């Protein structure tokens, strides 16, 4: 039997999205949620996916996509996360300073750690930190343990960090070491 041309066709890289520079991005599905609407004929299910995207070198984004099927929800979440990419200021393999992130009733405290410590964090917080490129950090979460809130609190904290040299320049003062 003759082989079809599609089987021997060269594999082309996936087209880049609207962000333009999507080289080296990895994604991780933190959680899949299932919602059921009761209708006349039974239950109608829909799905939502919480997705984190990052390049492990200081860029990270969070997305929450909803659709009637799981793969569609994951793809939407990935696209939303890619559009929300932010550059994170790191100090080597850790954070420049202690930071607290808040979202809803969740709080995440992140403390810089010495090299070799690793990422000491729960599952949803760990996903954001690892894809952001943080290798050494200590974390503690307070309040709600909802993965949506923890991921958003971690993302907000990372986006709100400031480099000490930048703070000195903006304020026009010398910070104590």
ABEGO torsion letter per residue (X at the ends): XBBBAAAABBBBBBBBBAAGBABGBBBBBABBBBBBBBBAAEBBBBBBBBBBBBAGAGBBBBBBBBBABAAAAAAAAAAAAAAABBBBBBBEABBABBBBBBBEABBBBBBBBBBGAEBBBBAAAAAAAAAAGBABBBBBBBEBABAAAAAAAAAAAAAABBBAAAAAAAAGBBBBX
